[in-house]
Structure formats: structure tokens, C-alpha cells
Amino acid sequence: MPPGRELDISFVVVNFKASQHVAECLRSLAAFRNGVRSELIVVDNSPTESSTTWSWDGMRDVQVIAHEHNLGYAAACNHGLSEARGRYVFFLNADTKYVSGSAAELLRWLDQNPSVALLGPTVLNPDGTRQFSCRSFPGWTTALCHRHSLLARVFPNNPLTAQYLRTDLDTRPAEVDWASGCCLLARKSVLREIGGFDDGYFLFFEDVDLACRLKARNWKCVYYPALTFYHAIGVSRAHLADQGSRLKYVSAARYFSKHLIRNEFLSRAFRAAVRFRCRWP
């Protein structure tokens, strides 16, 4: 590639004790990258797992950014963003794999829709079922209607859960509130303009927060079903033991305090209540 020429897509994969999954993810991208100018960036959050010794079956164009300790997902993504040379940055979890879809068609669609800053593909569970990775913004009723809630288990087709999970999405691109950070493509210039992810989120809700901040600036987030990935879920999170659920509470408190609670006293009280709750599993 001539010096200074911009790439099409920078793929940023964050690793935390999941090197084998990262290798499989990168191998799966080979077919997707064919015909577009791209680069692979691995941000390694594993202080005891050296990614510099990985072997990717002949792949030589992988840039590794190694951290001495786990900075969290948002901060790792921001580090990858700072090094990215592509017009678009595709953030991927280590436990994702490309399935189908054309990168060339995706780029054409994005270039024809300049108001779109974020894009989420179809994300499938390993058994082929849909993960509902593109959703409505969470609100005060979400605790009652999210997909693992009692309401959803007893009444799986209730309208509150359906609205939150956007079960209405079909085979056409559609605007959504936010898309999961496990497979999230972003317009690099826009992300850099707002400072990237809020790295105050160690894990969870950094994707929701990003979409919320961009929507406030009239940028769109879109579900793009013609592109499909598998996502195993929780491969890196398993190494956090019971910290995972606590991190989710803390991140939820940050998001709700930042975007839904306008009173500073109530915001502080809410965060204090969450910290109190996090003292127990």
C-alpha cells in the first residue's frame, strides 16, 4: 500500500485470555477482507498471556498492541482506534467469527448513507439462533423486561421485551438505538470527533453509551442484516469470575446516572445504592 493511502476497514479485536479464539476470529475474516484494503489490530489485555508468540497460519499483517494489565474493553477499543488507518473501524470480541456477507457491498452501502455512524450485523449464537444484538435504549422498565427477566421467561412474546430486543427486525437494514460492541462497525472520523468510547466503562454498556452520545449529535446506528457473525458470548468474561455481574451493575449505574438521571443528588444516591448492592454476589 502506498504511504499515506487510507485503508477501508481496520479490524480491532480485543483479547483477554482468549488467544485461541482470537486466532479463529482472524482466520474467519480472511474471506471477508478479500477485495478491500484492511488491517488487523489485536489489543491484548492479557498481562500473563503473550500474544506476540501466536501463530495465525501464515497471516503476517497483524499488529499487536500489548498492555501490561487489563485496561477494560472500552479503553482497549480506544487504543485500537488511535492506531487505526481505516475509514471504518470494526470492533470485534475475541469469540466472534465471520459467517457471511460482502465487505465491498457493505462499504458501498455505508458510503451511500453518510448519516450512519454505527452499524451492527446479524449476530448468531453458536446454535444458529439470533442474539438480538441491536436493541432499543434501556430505560427504567428494562429491569422488568430484558430477555433474562421473569417477565420474558413467563411471557416471552410480551410487547415490552419485544420492543426492547427489537424482535421486529427482519432482512432489511433498519435504524436502531444501539448495537452490541461484540460486532460493531463505526465511522472512524465520527468516533475520533467525540473521543471514542467512554473508558470509564470497564465492561458492559460502553456500546450503549457510545450510541446514545452519537444519537444526541444526530448520527444514526443501523442494523445491517446482510452481514452475519457468530458470537460465543462470555469466553473472556469467564476469567472474571463473579466480578462480571458486579461490573455490569457498576456500568449500568454509570449509564443511568449519565443519561437518565438529571438530578445530581439522585444520581449520587443511585450510584451509592449500586455500590452497596455490589458488596454481595
N, C-alpha and C positions, 0 to 999 in steps of 0.2 A: 504494500500500500504506500503511495507517495506520501512524504512527510506533510503533516498538516491537514490531510484529507479526512473529513469526518466519516465515521462509521455509521451504519444504520442502527444496529442494536448492540448494547452492552448487556450481557447476561451477568447478573450478580447473584451468586449462590453463597449463602451464609452457612458455615459449618460449626456445629458444636458436638463433638464426639460422634460424628456420623460420617466418617470419611468414605466408607464403602458406599453409602447411599449417595454421597456427592459424586463419586466416580460414575455410578449408574445414571445419575441425573445428567451429567455432562455427556456421557456416551449417547444418551437418548436424544440430545439436542443436535447431533450431527446431521440428521436428515432435515431438521427444521432450519438449520443455519445455511443449508445449501442454496447458493444463489444470492445471498445477501452479505453485505460487509458487516462483520460482527466480531466480538471479542468475548472471552470468558474470564470472569474475575471471581475468585474464591476468597471470601473473607473468613479467615479461620479464627474462631473464638475459643479454640481448644488449647489451653496452655500446656497440657500434657500429651497432646496428640499432634505430632509434627506432620503437617500436610506437605512439607517440602519433599518428602520421600514417596509420595503417592505415585502410582503408575496408572496412566489412563490409556493403555493400549495404543501407543503411537501419537496421542494428542500432545502437541508441543506448544500450543498457543494459550496456555492457561497462566494467568497472572495470579499469584497468591499473595494476599495481604495477611500476615500473621500477627495476632495480638498476644500479649503476654498473659492476659486474663480475659474472662468472658465479659465483654462490654454490653451485652444485650443485643437484641435483634435490630432495634431502630438505629442504634449507634453504628452497628456493623454495616447496615444498609447505607447509611450516610457516608461511611468511609469508602464503600464501593462506588457510590455516586460521585464522590470527589475525584475518583480516578477514571471514571467512565468517559469514553470518547465517542459514544454513540449518540445519535439524535434522540433515541429512545433507550430507556433502561428497563430491563426485565428482571425484577427481583423474584428469586425462587427459593423455596425451602429446600433443604438437602434431600428430603424424602418425596420429591416430586419427579415425575417422568413425563416427557412429551409423548403424546399419543398420535395426534393428527392435526392437520391444518397447515396452510401455506403462509410462510413468513412474507413472501412477496405480496400476496393479496392483503395480508394484514397491514403492511406498510402503505399500500395504495389506499386502503380504507381510512387509515389514520391521516394521511396527507389530504384526503378529501373531506375530513371532518376536523378542522383545526381547533374547534372549541373543546375537543376531548383531551383531557389531561391524564386520566387514568383509565385503564382497561383491564377487565378481568375475564379470563377464558372460562369455558366449561371445566369444572373440576370434579373428578370422579373418585369415589372410594375404590379400593383395590377390587371389590366385588362388582364394580361397574355401576353402582347407584350414584346418584348425584349428591354432591356435598352441600348444595345451597350456599355457595361461597360469595354470591352477590346479593346484598340484602338492603333493607331499609335501615335508617339510623336507629340505634337503640334509644329507648326512652324509659320513662318510669314504669310502664306496663311490661317492659321486656322481661323482667324477672319472672313474670307470671306466664309468659307465652313463648319463651325461647324453646328451641327444639328438644331440650332435655327436661323441660319443666313438667310438673304434674299435669297441667292443662293439656300439653301436647301429647303426653303419654295416654291420657284418658280420652281426649278428643283430638286425635291427630290432624283432623281436617278443619279445626276451628279457624275462623276468619282472622283472629289476631296473630296466630302463629303463621298462617299463610301470608299475611301482609308483611310480617317481619322477615320471613325467609324468602319472599318473592317467588313463591311456588308457581306464579303465573307466567314466569319467563319461559319462552319457547325457543324456536330455532332462528329467531330474528334478533339482531342487535337491539338493545334496549337500554335506556338510561336508568341507572340505579343510584342509590345513595352512596354505597361503598362496596369495594371488592376486597376479598381476603388478600393479605400480604403474602400468603403462601405462593401465589402466582399472580403477580401484579406488574403490569407494564405501565410505564409512566413517561411523559414527555419531559426530557431532561431539563430543558430550559426553564420550564414552569417550576419543577421541583427545586432547582437551584435558586430561583427567584424568591421562593418562600422559605428557604433554608432547609429543605428536605424534611425528613421525619423529625418529630419531637423526640429527642433521645432521652427525655425524662421518662419515657415508657421503656422499661427493660424488656418486657414481653407482654403481648396482648394489647389490643386497642390502638396500637400505633397506626394501623391501616385505617381504622375508623376516624381517628383524629385527623389524619392527612386528608382524607376525602372531605371531611367537614370544613377544614380550613380552605380547601380549594373551592368547594361549592360556595363559600362566602364571597369568593372572588369571581364567581360566575363561570368557573370551569366545570366540565362535566366528567362524570365517571360512567363508564359504559360496560355492560355485559356483552361479550363478543363470543357467541356460541360456536362459531366455525372453527375455533381453536380449542383443543382438548388436552388436558393433562390429568394424570393420576396423582393422588396425594395420599400417602400412607397415614399421616397425622400422628404427631406425638413422638417421633423417633428421637429427636433431641430433647424434647421435654421430659422424657422418661428419666434422663440423668439428673433432673432437678428434684426428684422425689416429691415430697409434699410441698416444696416451695412453689410448684406450678400453680396450685389453686390459690395460694396466697398472693402470688404475683398478679393473678387475674383480678382479685379483689382490689389490689392497690392500683392497678391500671384503670379499672372501672371507676374508682374514686377520682382519679386524675381526670378522666374524660368527662364524667358528670359534673365535677366541680368547674372544669374549664369551659364547658359548652352549654350546660343546662341549668346551673345554679348561678344566678346573677348577684345574689346577696353574699358578701364576703363572710359574714358571721355564719350563715348556713353552710357555706362551702367548707369553712374550717371545722364546723361541727360534724359534717358528713364525713370528712376525711379522718377525723379523730375516731368516729364510730367504726370506720372500716379498719383502722389500725388496731382498735380494741378487738374487733372480730378476728383479725389475723393472728392474734396471740394463741388461737386454738385451731387445730386442723379442721 
